[in-house]
Amino acid sequence: MNVLVYLVPLALLLGGVWLGMFLWSMRAGQYDDLEGAAWRILSDEDIRK
């Protein structure tokens, strides 16, 4: 039962870190263009002949 004294704050801390990183990625625009990377893979513009 004493281990819960350590695990509960650790879980809350990790959850807060995850939430902070997720909010930072939202503000940085990481999810603005979801289909752009898929179309760039199919593009032949960078292939040298």
C-alpha positions as a Markdown table, in Angstrom:
| # | Residue | x | y | z |
|---|---|---|---|---|
| 1 | Met | 0.0 | 0.0 | 0.0 |
| 2 | Asn | 2.9 | 2.3 | 0.6 |
| 3 | Val | 3.9 | 2.1 | -3.1 |
| 4 | Leu | 0.7 | 4.0 | -4.0 |
| 5 | Val | 2.2 | 7.1 | -2.3 |
| 6 | Tyr | 4.8 | 7.0 | -5.1 |
| 7 | Leu | 2.8 | 5.7 | -8.1 |
| 8 | Val | -0.2 | 8.0 | -7.9 |
| 9 | Pro | 1.9 | 11.3 | -8.1 |
| 10 | Leu | 4.1 | 9.7 | -10.7 |
| 11 | Ala | 1.1 | 8.8 | -12.8 |
| 12 | Leu | -0.3 | 12.3 | -12.4 |
| 13 | Leu | 3.0 | 13.9 | -13.4 |
| 14 | Leu | 3.3 | 11.7 | -16.5 |
| 15 | Gly | -0.2 | 12.5 | -17.5 |
| 16 | Gly | 0.5 | 16.2 | -17.1 |
| 17 | Val | 3.7 | 16.0 | -19.2 |
| 18 | Trp | 1.7 | 14.1 | -21.9 |
| 19 | Leu | -1.0 | 16.8 | -21.8 |
| 20 | Gly | 1.5 | 19.6 | -22.0 |
| 21 | Met | 3.3 | 18.0 | -25.0 |
| 22 | Phe | 0.0 | 17.4 | -26.8 |
| 23 | Leu | -1.2 | 21.0 | -26.3 |
| 24 | Trp | 2.2 | 22.2 | -27.5 |
| 25 | Ser | 2.0 | 20.2 | -30.6 |
| 26 | Met | -1.5 | 21.5 | -31.3 |
| 27 | Arg | -0.3 | 25.1 | -30.9 |
| 28 | Ala | 2.7 | 24.4 | -33.1 |
| 29 | Gly | 0.5 | 23.3 | -36.0 |
| 30 | Gln | 1.6 | 19.6 | -36.1 |
| 31 | Tyr | -1.9 | 18.5 | -37.1 |
| 32 | Asp | -2.8 | 21.2 | -39.6 |
| 33 | Asp | -2.0 | 19.2 | -42.8 |
| 34 | Leu | -2.7 | 15.5 | -42.3 |
| 35 | Glu | -2.8 | 14.5 | -46.0 |
| 36 | Gly | 0.2 | 16.6 | -47.2 |
| 37 | Ala | 2.9 | 14.1 | -46.2 |
| 38 | Ala | 1.0 | 11.2 | -47.9 |
| 39 | Trp | 0.9 | 13.1 | -51.2 |
| 40 | Arg | 4.6 | 14.2 | -50.9 |
| 41 | Ile | 5.7 | 10.6 | -50.7 |
| 42 | Leu | 4.0 | 9.9 | -54.0 |
| 43 | Ser | 5.5 | 12.9 | -55.7 |
| 44 | Asp | 8.4 | 12.4 | -58.2 |
| 45 | Glu | 9.8 | 15.9 | -58.0 |
| 46 | Asp | 12.9 | 14.9 | -56.0 |
| 47 | Ile | 13.9 | 11.9 | -58.2 |
| 48 | Arg | 17.0 | 12.6 | -60.3 |
| 49 | Lys | 17.3 | 11.1 | -63.7 |
